[in-house]
Amino acid sequence: MSQVPNQYHVDDTAAVESRHDSRPVRPLLWWLLAVAAVAAAAIWFTSQRSAGDIAPLVEQAPVEETVPVDEPAAATAPRPAATSTASKRTAKPAVAQHRQARPLASNVTPKYPPAALRSGIGGTVLVRAEIDASGKPVEVKVARRSGNRDLDRAALNAVRSWRFEPAMRDGRATTSVVQVPVDFKPI
């Protein structure tokens, strides 16, 4: 007897395999994929920020020239260099005996006032600070306003909390006055 193939006969093993393959991916795998994507984005963002590609909201500009409080301005004028060739040959490299006060790199950036940030207001505040021999600000004032009271106040509060490397005069720390520009730039 010859067998007539049944056209309605289905291979049971193929049905089981196809049913197993069509099952959706487990939610746990989707969560792991999402966590990996977020981690990769965080690593990329951190590397870009450390490379300097992304500008901070508030920038601290370099400190401008300062004048010591305890000496008149004429005494700080540079002296002419000696013209003797003999003194040039025997002179050792000079160690900085005079140095102006400067803010520490570890100082926190000023907090951008939320109302000014929402309004897109920016500007530069020039803050005048008297720095004592230990590097702490004694008196802090606005030397030039930004045009926005909130930005001026934020700059004053930040500079009051900062610490400075004190000015040096003849190898000793001394009181000085610095003018620090604080920039606020909205995104």
Buried (B, 14 or more C-beta within 10 A) or exposed (E): EEEEEEEEEEEEEEEEEEEEEEEEEEEEEEEEEEEEEEEEEEEEEEEEEEEEEEEEBBBBEEBEEBBBBEEEEEEBEEEEEEEEEEEEEEEEEEEEEEBBBBBEEEBEBBEBBEEBBEEEBBBBBBBBBBBBBEBBBEEBEBBBBBEBEBBBBBBBEBBBEBBBBBBBBEEEBBBBBBBBBBBBEEE
